[in-house]
Amino acid sequence: MWLNGDHLPDRDNAGKLASYLGAEIYDALDLPRPNPYLQRLSKIWENIPADKQQKLAEEAESYEVKHERSKKPSAKRKTSKS
């Protein structure tokens, strides 16, 4: 089904295939390659104390807010000539 384009594997199965066949499987299936930093963080997440998890999550969210702000067009003030 994957070869004829009827169905693509979900992320979990694509990850299993990639670990077995190599990361090129993502390219073959036209899926985005996973971020290695997120993979590392995901593996150790449960070992991180809850307060540190919260701090990391808040830090990550602050970047999202900054990124959203930078995407908005800046409002230019109109000046009236009298």
N, C-alpha and C positions, 0 to 999 in steps of 0.2 A: 504494500500500500504506500510505503514511503517513496519507493522508486517511481511509481506512476503518478505521484502527487495527490493521491486521494486523502492522505492523512500524514501528518508530521508527528514525531514523538514529542511528548511533553518535556518540560525542562529536566525533570528527574531522570527520565530515560535517556535524554540527550547527554546528560552528565555521565551516566553510566557508560554509554557508548564512547564518549570522549575519553574516559579513563581507560577504556579497553583499546580503542582504536587510535586515540590521539586527538588533539584539539581540532584537527582538520575536519572532523565530522561536523562541526558547527558550520564550517564553510560549505560543505557538501549539502547540508540540509537548510542552508540559508538562515541560520539562527545566529543571534549575537553571541560572541564568546563571553563567558562569564568573567567578571572582574576578579583578578587574583587576590586583591586586597579584601574584597568582600568574602571570598571563599575562605581565606585565612581567618578572618574575624568570625565567620559563621562556625568554623570548627572549634574555636576556643571560647565562644560566647558564654556558654554555661559555666565556665571556670572563672569568669569575671564577676566580681562582687556586684550585687544589685545596684548599689549606689553609683558604682563606676559605669554600669550599663546605662543607667539613667543619664549620667553626665555625657557619655558618648552619644546617646540618642539626641539629647538637647543640642550638643555641638553640631551634629550632622544636620539637624533641622535648621539651625541658624544659617548654615550655608545655603539651604534651600530658600530661605527668606531673602538672603542677600542676592542670590541668583535671580529670583523673581523680580526683585526691585531693579536689577540691572537690565532686565529685558523690557521693562516698561519705558515708553518714550517719555522724555522729560518734558514737562509742561513749560512752554515759553510764555513769559508774561508779555501781554500786548501793551504797548505804550500808546497813549493817545496824544496827538499833537493839538494844542489849543492855540 
